[in-house]
Amino acid sequence: MDIGIKWDAATGMGDWAATVGDLVTASSIESAVFVSLFSDRRAPDDYRPNDGTNDPRGWWGSSFADRQLGSRLWTLDRAKKVGQTPLLLQARDYCKEALAWMIEDGIAAKIDVRTSWINATAIGIRITITEPTGTVLHPFQFSWAWN
């Protein structure tokens, strides 16, 4: 068990879940999914944010690691919704990229990611993880919004 994380889609932030006088616990896989999806992965060198900065974000520890932590969902923050499908596919691919380590490390045998529109500015993300034993974990459902 790990410390539970609660996600607030309105603010785009996660925080430790607490109850009276104690932290809430959650499954290790659930915590791993939260950290993988909602930590900022460093952007590729050719990425140019449209917010006037040159900040590639990312966790400093990834500079010394064999693989990056987090996802690139943040790079879609100000993406233009020119077509509905391309943005959904890109969000899906970023989620798969962020969770691929679970398959590489033998924690999951299969990860299914589905994205859909919740409203004009929010994408719904549904993740189903199949463990190596064949056990299918309940779907994790998140929403992700951008400006």
C-alpha positions in Angstrom: 0.0 0.0 0.0 1.1 3.6 -0.7 -0.2 7.0 0.4 -3.4 7.7 -1.5 -3.5 10.5 -3.9 -6.6 12.5 -4.8 -6.8 14.2 -8.1 -8.6 17.5 -8.5 -9.5 17.9 -12.2 -10.6 21.5 -11.7 -7.1 22.6 -10.5 -5.1 20.0 -12.4 -3.4 19.0 -9.2 -3.0 15.9 -7.1 -2.4 15.9 -3.3 -2.1 13.3 -0.6 -5.5 12.1 0.6 -6.1 12.6 4.3 -8.7 11.7 6.8 -9.0 12.9 10.4 -5.4 12.7 11.7 -4.0 10.3 9.2 -3.1 9.8 5.5 -5.3 7.5 3.4 -3.7 4.5 1.8 -4.2 3.3 -1.7 -3.0 0.4 -3.9 0.6 0.8 -5.1 -0.6 0.4 -8.7 -3.1 3.3 -8.3 -0.4 5.5 -6.9 2.0 4.5 -9.7 -0.7 5.4 -12.3 -1.2 8.9 -10.7 2.5 9.7 -10.5 3.1 8.4 -14.1 0.3 10.4 -15.7 0.3 13.6 -13.7 4.0 14.3 -13.2 5.5 16.4 -15.9 7.8 14.4 -18.2 10.6 16.5 -19.8 9.6 17.8 -23.2 11.7 16.8 -26.3 14.5 19.3 -27.2 12.5 20.5 -30.2 9.3 21.3 -28.2 8.5 25.0 -28.1 5.8 25.9 -25.6 3.3 28.5 -26.7 3.3 30.2 -23.3 6.3 32.4 -24.0 8.7 30.2 -21.9 11.4 27.7 -23.0 10.7 25.6 -19.9 10.9 21.9 -20.9 9.6 20.9 -17.3 10.3 17.4 -16.1 11.8 16.0 -13.0 15.5 16.8 -12.5 16.2 13.1 -11.5 15.2 12.0 -15.0 18.4 13.6 -16.2 20.3 10.8 -14.5 17.9 7.9 -15.1 17.6 5.4 -17.9 14.0 6.4 -18.4 11.8 9.5 -17.9 9.2 9.9 -15.2 5.8 11.3 -15.9 3.8 12.1 -19.0 3.7 14.8 -21.6 0.0 15.5 -21.1 1.1 19.0 -19.9 2.3 19.8 -23.4 -1.4 19.7 -24.6 -2.3 22.4 -22.0 -2.9 25.1 -24.7 -3.3 22.9 -27.7 -5.9 24.0 -30.2 -8.8 21.7 -30.5 -8.8 21.8 -34.3 -10.0 18.3 -34.8 -11.4 16.1 -32.1 -9.7 12.8 -32.9 -6.0 13.9 -33.3 -5.9 15.5 -29.8 -7.6 12.4 -28.2 -5.1 10.1 -30.0 -2.1 12.2 -28.8 -3.4 12.2 -25.2 -3.8 8.4 -25.4 -0.3 8.0 -26.8 1.2 10.2 -24.0 -0.6 8.1 -21.4 0.7 4.8 -22.9 4.2 6.3 -23.0 4.0 7.3 -19.4 2.7 3.8 -18.3 5.0 1.7 -20.5 7.5 1.2 -17.6 4.9 -1.0 -15.9 5.0 -3.5 -18.7 8.8 -3.3 -18.9 9.1 -4.0 -15.2 6.6 -6.9 -15.2 4.0 -5.1 -13.1 1.5 -5.3 -15.9 1.0 -7.6 -18.9 -1.2 -5.2 -20.8 -2.4 -1.6 -20.4 -5.4 -0.3 -22.3 -5.9 3.4 -22.6 -9.1 5.0 -23.9 -9.7 8.8 -24.3 -12.9 10.6 -24.9 -14.3 14.1 -24.7 -16.1 15.0 -21.5 -16.8 18.6 -22.6 -15.2 21.3 -24.7 -12.1 21.6 -22.5 -11.8 18.2 -20.8 -10.6 14.8 -21.9 -11.7 11.7 -20.1 -9.0 9.0 -19.6 -9.9 5.4 -18.9 -7.1 3.0 -18.1 -7.5 -0.8 -17.6 -4.4 -2.7 -16.4 -4.1 -6.5 -16.8 -1.6 -8.0 -14.3 0.8 -10.7 -15.4 -1.5 -13.2 -13.6 -4.4 -12.2 -16.0 -6.2 -10.3 -13.3 -7.9 -7.2 -14.8 -7.8 -4.3 -12.4 -10.8 -2.0 -12.2 -10.5 0.8 -14.7 -8.9 4.0 -13.5 -10.8 7.0 -14.7 -9.5 10.5 -14.8 -10.3 13.8 -16.5 -7.7 16.2 -17.8 -8.5 19.8 -18.7 -6.6 22.5 -20.4 -6.8 26.2 -21.0 
